[in-house]
Amino acid sequence: MPETFVVKGGTALRGSIKIAGAKNAASKMIIASLLTADEVVLANLPLQQESAIARELVTMLGAQAELADHTLTLRTSEIASTSAMQLSRKNRLAILAMAPLLHRAGEAYIPTLGGDKIGPRPVNFHLDALEKMGAKIEVDHDGYRASVAGRLKGTLIELPYPSVGATETVLLAGVMAQGRTVLKNAAIEPEIVDLIMLLQKMGAIIEMGAGRHIEITGVEKLHGCRHVIMPDRMEAASFGSMAIATRGEIFCEGAKHRDMITFLNAVRRMGADYEVKNGGILFKGGNNYQGLKIETDTHPGFMTDWQQPLVVALTQAEGTSVVHETVYEERFAYTDTLREMGADIVLFDTCLGEVQCRFRDHNHKHSAIIKGSTPLKAANIRLLDIRAGLACVIAALVADGESRLTGFEHLERGYEDLYGKLQSIGADITAT
């Protein structure tokens, strides 16, 4: 990949984008294929680095993987290795392989986690749940070693926080555990529901109760299936924010209304617009935006991954916007770049919102006040991670002049063919 991209801002972006399969669903489903010796076929696979990392992980453990266009066929007839220590890149996905390996081979050795630098994402929720189900876990300098005598055992697990990753671990552990697993305070994001649908097709018994209650009845064996991965609601919001910030018009083909409700409300409240059409959502920029109050939260709240792209659009809104980040404590680092480009953003370590926040009385700068409308000017930008990096790309597309962007590889982890898609909707972006 080229080291530097040059973006000339000031053009209203217009056109149609095909939304890829959901990154946060696809990678977990690839790992879930380890639960069976049968063939699992995943259609609408997003072709980005996170999917590639998940494929590397499962093939290292014994899977055969065949990719044809956007369809991935997986078969793990036998577990060839119970160690993921040779994974070429640290990634938090590896921890999700622990439960399938315990089911299929009775042991697992998983490296310490990696991923975006957006604040600590502790693994203790995962490990605590597996230990409650009978796994023995040892921690050394390099990773986490787990073993189980016989089968994992169903139990009652209540998460301290509705963590997506921990919910996925409990699902993957519970589907083949002995007896019944009751999970309270579970994450209920659409990607979690999509994973449950895949597991049901494989023969699992999973019920979603009122609130955040999931009940799993373990089965002795799962079988193969074919599943179409849901569209990526983060990518849809990213291009929607791009349309708003550049005052353009972008049709997100494949975007699902039911997965975007909270984001769409924010779009309309700030004075932009959208139209739900057959086959997708059309986002329409405008000329008169107003400031918003936004609090990120677990689903069905405003998604934390929607925050960064929309903040760029809010720099172009008249008045004051308040954003309270309650999911990750270090998710405003990118605002340093926006301030260098001319944005008026001030961060606070107090909670500027009504959502009960884990970071209250801590020193994390997790609230922001954005005053607009402010013109943005071009800058040399180092992209930090997937969503913050995309926000900086949007800022460059809005800014007056030419911005030079490095670190584009972070975006390739989360977006399929982002460079090509940007060019297709009129972005003036070139690789150097």
N, C-alpha and C positions, 0 to 999 in steps of 0.2 A: 504494500500500500504506500502511496506517496506520503512523504512526511508532512507536507504543508498544503493547505487548501486556501485559495484566495476567494473571498466572497465580497462582491460589490453590492451594497444595500440600496434600498430605496425603491424597489420594484414590488408592486402588488402581485402576489403569486396567484395564479389561476390554473385550474385543470383538475384532473382526476387521478387519484392514487388508489391502488389496490392494497387494502390493509392485509398484512401478513397474518399468519397464525400466531397465537399469543405466545410470546417468549416464556412467560411465567407458568404456562400450562404445558407447553411442548416438552421442555427439559425434564419436568417431573414425570411426564408420561413415558418418556424414554427410559427413565430409571424404573418406573413401575413395571416395565416389560420383563424385568429380571425375576418377577414373582412367578413366572410360568415357564415351562419348557416348550410351550407351544408358540406359534407364530403370532406376533402382534403387528398390525399394520396401522400406521399413523399417517393420515392424509392432512393436507394443508400445513405441512411442516414449515416453519420459518427458517430460511437459510441464512443464519447469522452465527456468530461465534459461540453463543451459549448453547445452541443446539449441537454444534460441533463438539463442544466440551463434554456434553452429556453423552454423545455417541462415543467419544474416546473412552469415557469412563466405563460404559457398559461393555464395549468390545474388550477392554482390558480385563474385565471380569469374566468374559467367556461368550458374550453375545456375538452373533453374526448379524451384520447390518448392511442392508442394500438400499441405496437411495436412488430413486428414479423421479426426476423432476422435484415435486414437493411431497412425495410419498416415501416414507421410510418403513421398510420391512425389517423386523427384528425377530430373532429366535435365539434363545439361550438354552440350548439342549442340556448343557451341563455348566456348572460354575467352575471355570478354569482356574480362578484365583480369587482369594478372599481379601486381597490387599489392593487398595487404590493408591498406594503410596507413590507410584511412578507417574501419576497424573502430571501432564506437562505444565499445567497451570493450576495453582491453588484456586479453588472455587467452593463456595458454600454448598453447591449441589452434592458434593461427595457425601455429606452427612446423611443424605436421604437414601443412599445405597446401603446403609447399615441394616435397616430392617429387612429388606429383601435378602441380603446375604445371611442374616441370622436364620431366616426361614429356610433357605435353600441349602446352606452349608454349616450353620451352627456357629459361625465366627465371622468377624470382619475387622479390618484394620484401615482406618480412614484418616487422611491427613487433616491437619488443622485448617481452618477455613480461610478463604480469601473473599474477593468480591469488591464492590464499590466502596469507596471511603466516605460513607455517609453516617458514620457513628457505629458504636459497638453493636453487634448482633450476636449475643451470647448463645452458645450451644447448649447451655445447661437445661433448657426446656426439653430439648430432644433427648438428652442423656437421662434426665430424671424420669421421663416417660418410659423409656426402654428398661430402665432399672426396675421400675414398678411392675413391669410386665415379665420380670424374671431374668433379664440380661445382666451379666457381670461385665462391668466396664472399668478399664484401667486407662489412665492418661499418662503418656510419656512426653518427651520433649518434641516429638515429631507428629504425634497424632493420638487417636483414640482407638483402643483395642477392645473389642466386645466379643462375648461368647455366651452361649446359652446351652443348658443341658436339656435336651428334648425340645419341646415347643415353647414359644412365648405364651404367657397366660393373660387372658383378658382380665381387665380390672377397671376401677374407676379412676379417671384422670381429670383433674381440674387445672386448667392452665392459668397462671397468674395474669397473663395477658393473651388476647386472642391472636397469637402468633401464627402467621401463614405457614412458615416452615415447620413449626412444631406440630401443627394440625396435620400436615402432610405426613410427617413421621408416624404419628399415631394411626392415621389411616392405613399406611403401608404395613405397620406392625399389626394392627387389629384384624385385618382381613383374613389372615391365616393363623391367628392366635387361637389357643384353646379357650373356648367359652366366649363370654360377652365382654366387650369393651365399651364403656360409657365415657364419652369425652364432653366435659362441660367447659364453657367459655371458649369454644372453638372459633376459628376464623371461618367466615362464610362467604369469602370472595367468590366471584364467578369462576375464577380459575380453580378454586377448591371444588366447586360443584361439577366442573368439567372433569376433574380427576375422579370424583366419585362416580360419574357416569361411565368413564372408562373402566373403573374397577368393577362396577355392576355388570358391564358387558363381559368381563372376565370371570364372572361367577360369584362376586362378593355380595354380601348382604349388609347394606348400609342404610340406615334411616336417619333423616334429618328431622329433629323435633323442633318444638317452639324455641324461640330465642337462639342461643348458640349451643344447642344440645345435639350431639351426634351419637348414635348407637350403632355398634358394629358387632355382628355375630360372625365369629371366625369359621372358616371352612378349611378342610384339609388340603384342597387343591384348587388352583385356578387354571383357566384355559385361555386360549388365544382369542383375539377379536380384531375387528377393524373399527377405527374411530376417526372422526373428522375433528381436528383441533379448532377450538373457538377462535374468532378473530381477536386481534390484540387491541384492547381498549386503550392502552397507553399510547400506542402508535396513532390511533384515531384522534385522541386528545392532543397529541403533539402537532399533527397537521392541522387540526382545528384551531389550535392556538396560533399557528403560523399564518393561517388565513386571516385571523382577527388582527394580529399584530401588524401585518403588512397591508391590511385593509383590502384583502383580495377575496377570492372565493375558491374553495377547494372541496371537491366531492370525495369523501372517504368511502370507497367501494368496499362493501362487506361489513362496515361498522354496524354494531347492533344497538338499537335504541335501548333495550332493557339493561344493557351493561353501562350505559352512559348517562343515566337519568340525572344524577347529581351534577355532573360536569355541564350538561346541557342547561340546567337551571342557572348555573353561574354565567354561562355565555349570554343568556337572555337578560339576566339582571344587569350585566355591565353595558348593555345596549347593542351588542352584536346580535346575530341571529343564526338560525339553523333551520333546515327543512329535512324531515325524515322522509326519504323516498324509498321506492322499491329497490332493494339491493344496497342501501347505504345511507349516509347522512351527508348533506351539503352544508358546509359551514360558510357563513357570509360575514365578511368584515363590513365595517361602517365608518362613519365620520365622528360620531358623538358617543364616546364611551364614558361611563361613570365608574368611580371607584367601588370596590367591593370589600366585604368582610368575609374571609374564608377561614375555616378551621379544618385541617386535615384530620382524618379519623379512619378507623377500620371500616370495611364495608358494612352497611351501605352509605357510609359517610363519604366526604370528598377525599379521593384517593391521594396519598402522598406523592405518587408519581405524576399526578396531574399538576402539582403545585408549581414546579419550576417553569415549565413552558408558559403557563398562564400568567405568572408574575411578569414575564417580559411584556405580554400584552397589556398588563395593568400599568406599566410605566407609560403607556400611551393613553391612559384614561384620565379624564379631568377629576381633580379632587384627591381624596385620600383613600387608600386601600390598606386593610389590616389583614395580615396572614399569620395564623397561629398554627405552627407545625407540632403535632402531638404524637407522631409515629416515630420519627428519627430525630435525634437531638442535634445532629450536625449537618443539616440539609440546606443551610443557607450560605455555604462557602462560596458558591457561584456569584452571590450578590456583590462580592468584591469586584469582580469583572464588570458587572453591570454598572456599578458606581464609577469605575474608571471610564466607562463609555458615556457617562452623563446622567445616569439614573439617580433619583433622589430616594435612597433606601436607608433606613436606620433599623438596626437590629437591637432586640431587648432580650434580657434573660428572664423577664417576667412573663406570665401567661396573659396574653391579650385576647382572651376569649372565654367562652362558657363551658367548653368541653373539659371534663375532668382529666387533667394532664399529669402524666408520670413525671414530668420534668419540673413541676412546681417546686420552688425553693431550692432548685439546683442552679448552677452557674452556666447552663447551656443557653446560648443565644438562639432561641427557637421561636421568636415572634418578630415580625417585620412590619414596618410602616412604610408604604410606598406612596410618594406624592408625585402627581403628574398634572398635566402631560409634560414629559421632558423629551426633547430631541436626543437621539443617541448618535454618537460619533464612532467611527471605525477604530479598531484597536488590534493589537497582536494578542491572540487569545490562546491559552493552553487549556484544552478541554479536560475536565476533571473526572467525570463518570458519565454513565449513559444519559440520565435525565437532565442533570445539570449541564452536560455537554450539549445536549440538544437545545436547551434554553439559550446557551451562548450562541449557537448557530442562528437561532431565531433573532437574537439581538443583532447579530452581524447582518442579517437580511433586512432589518429595519434601519440600521445605522447609515449615516451619510458617509460615503467613502468606501475604501477597500480595507477589509479586515483580513489578517493572516491567521489561520487556524492550524494548530498542531494538536496532536493527541486524538485524531479522528478515529483511531483504532478502538477507543472506548465506545464510540457510537456503533461501530460495526458489530459489537457484542450484542446489541439490543435491537438494531434495525437492519432489516434486509435491504440491500442495495440502496442505502440512503442517498448516496451521491447521484445515482441515476434517477431516483424519484424526485430529488430536488431540481435537477435539470429539466425533468419532464413538465414541471409546473412553472417554469420560467425563471428559476433562481439563476443568478449570474455567479456561478461557482466553477472554479477551475482548479485542477490539481497541478502542483509544480514539483 
